[in-house]
Every structure is written in structure tokens, then in C-alpha cells.
Amino acid sequence: MTTAPFTRRYRTSDRAELADICVKTAHEGGDSSALYPDPELMPVIFAYPYVELEPDFAFVLDDGAGQAVGYVLGVPDTAGFAARFREEWLPRAAERFPAPVGAAVTPAESMAFLLHTPERMVRDELAGHPAHLHIDLLPSWQGRGYGRALIATLLAALHVHGVPAVHLCMVRANTPARAFYDRLGFEQLDVPDPGPVWYLGRPTAQDARSGPPATVEQPDAGGPGGPRSSRRASQSGPRR
């Protein structure tokens, strides 16, 4: 059965689509497959650990036929996430993607360095914005309002969880993304960084710029990431 596109929680069955979206948007918003020979590298850093360690804050855009065509992934506590990344996630990924020996030379080695240094995510300047997020949509689904709905849904989940503000780190060359974040009320944060990146942040409280959260499925007794019921309700975020 096909319906209109809608936002829902991530399911474990979305894993392959999650990886595909990540790879096709990981280079300045475009396809990264030519830069990284192993297609698992970018998802191992920027997608899989989020849905495995913080599934309550993982939402996807469903095309109406069951396929995920975009996602927003968040964590409420970046410092805690970085610690769990090292302790729980890195041991599972290190054999396939070992840390580079010496200075990174190739793009893949640079990414492997990021994989092995999760503490890079924790910055004193970001203490007031403890959560962080990643959002990606396939190109044909961009510019149609779906990204705004995904962001609003994650903001609502974080807000109900008691998180006051969220940040993200983006490559400066991705100018369309910067315009998107500006429209949603993200503002540039003063964070010194040697890379060509911006840090942006905003409160999690809903306002006119973020818009209302989407209506998403409510999980059944199968638990996070498991089978979902077809029931939907206004997203108010997970309660613990």
C-alpha cells in the first residue's frame, strides 16, 4: 500500500537505506562513493552508531511505500555519546577500519581518524548545546519541506527529554545546507576549528522557524527499532 510520504521512527529494516542515504549525501551534500572505496565507512561513523546507541532519537522520511529516503539522527548528550562510542561502538568497527598510522593521506584515512577519535565531538564551547544531530535526504527529496519536518520532530523529542539546545557541525562548502539551517533558526556558534566547518545551534523549543513536529508512528511492545504498529500520534518525544 502506498501513502503520502511521512515521518516515522527508524526501524532496523531501514539499515541498508540509511547507509545508502549517508553515502549519497556525505560529500558536501553530494555523493561520496568515489572518495571512499568501502561504502560502509561513512555510515559506520555518521549513521549506524546513532541508531544503535540512541534509537529514540532516530527518525526517517518514508516515501509512502515503506522506503526510507531521508533521516535525522540525534543524541541528547554529546559527551555521553562520545564515551559510549569509544566503549561500545568503536570495538565493533576498528577491525574493518583501523586507525591510520601516521598522518592521514587519503580521504578514507581522514575519516578513519575521525572514527577513532570520538572525543573530538566534545567541545567546551558547545556545553550550552549538549545535543547534536545529523540530517540527510536524498537529492530528489530535498527542497520540499521534508527536512524541516524531520528537524522539528527531533527538536520535539529532545525538548521533551529535557535537552535545552542542539548543535551540528557542517562543511562550509555546502552552502544550500547553510541556507536551510538559517531558515530553521540555527545560528553560528563561536567554536574554533582548523577545518573548513561551521558549528550551528538553536534551542529545542518549537518556534515559528522550526515549525510543528510531524506526526509519527508510536512503537508497539516490540521496543525501539523493532516492529512498529500502524498507529500514529502527535510526536511528543520519548519519555523516560
Secondary structure, 3 states (H helix, E strand, C coil): CCCCCEEEECCHHHHHHHHHHHHHHCECCECCCCCCCCCCHHHHHHCHHHHHHCHHHEEEEECCCCCEEEEEEEECCHHHHHHHHHHHHHHHHCCCCCCCCCCCCCHHHHHHHHHCCHHHHCCHHHCCCCEEEEEEECHHHCCCCHHHHHHHHHHHHHHHCCCCEEEEEEECCCHHHHHHHHHCCCEECCCCCCCCEEEEEEECCCCCCCCCCCEEEEECCCCCCCCEEEEEEECCCCCC
